[in-house]
Amino acid sequence: MEKKRDWGQKGFTLWFTGLPCSGKSAVADRVAEILRERGLKVERLDGDIVRQSLTRDLGFSREDRNENIRRVTFVAKLLTRNGVAVLTSFISPYREIRAQSRQEIGNFIEVYAKCALEVCIQRDTKGMYKKAMTGEIKEFTGISDPYEEPLNPEILLETDHETLEESVQKVLKRLEELGYL
């Protein structure tokens, strides 16, 4: 029987989800750095950056949030199937669209950055929560718009109880267990 050649790394998408200021981007950035150091091809798709370019035409209604995630899913799917480690960090507050992203992308690992709302508010250097609580920002996740917690994420980070490094190590360990590293 002919041996199958290994043509490089297996692509996957780490989908970080959680409330604003829950630590999604901080953990994703550090994991991406480590994966690059290990020689992997890595792309970061971050909510703030994507909204400046790919989805700047969208607002924050449920429909627009879902369209934002659909576009990100399309990009992540292309990168994943081409052997790239994709690390996304999006609030992605609705279970249904996250489930669609999982189905579309395939090699999808959901990472829930769980963090108490009070801690997210304390971490908010931009004052978004304060503006949302006074009604200045409408449809703000966790205040005036719901966040639907993942029911069975592959990785649960408790960013209000763990150090950044502890969260990062949880992600790396799970990637090893799943055979991606």
Buried (B, 14 or more C-beta within 10 A) or exposed (E): EEEEEEEEBBBBBBBBBBBBBBBBBBBBBBBBEBBEEEEBBBBBBBBEEBBEEBBEEBEBEEEBBBBBBBBBBBBBBEBBEEBBBBBBBBBBBBBEBBBBBBEBBEBBBBBBBBBBBEBBBEBBEEEBBEBBEEEEBEBBBBBEBEBBBBEEBBBBBBBBEBEBEEBBBBBBEBBEEBEBB
